[in-house]
Amino acid sequence: MIPKDKHDIAAVEKLGTMEVESVIPLLPQLLEWVQDMNWPVAEPMVELLLHYPNELTPLVEEVLLGDDDMWIYWCLVAIVPKLPFYSKLVLANAVEQIAAMENTPFTEDNIEAAKEALLSFQP
């Protein structure tokens, strides 16, 4: 059920019809498809992933604490602002570190994206 390439939107649609128990173990691999939001599969994948905020949040935190600038950026822009408030609370420290440039290297785009994501943390 993992997309075969960046155009495999049919796989994402199929994942949307599967039982929760079947999709949850695939979430780490599915999150990889938002490493570049210019891929056709990325936007529908984000919408799918957002159905699993409890399971998705620690995976996003792992990305935010990592060193893949592009993936961090897209998580900050496409996922973090759309998560429920309780998930944002879990991610607050990682996002604040990026916004404050406490960990390096972060690009200016990531620092700005983190600051914008923090705005979505206000209830």
Buried (B, 14 or more C-beta within 10 A) or exposed (E): EEBEEBEBBEBBEEBEEEEEEEBBEBBEEBBBBBBEBEBBBBBBBBEBBBEBBEBBBEBBBEBBBEEEEEBBBBBBBBBBBBBEEEBBEBBBEBBBBBBEEEEEEBEEBBBBBBBBBBEBBEE
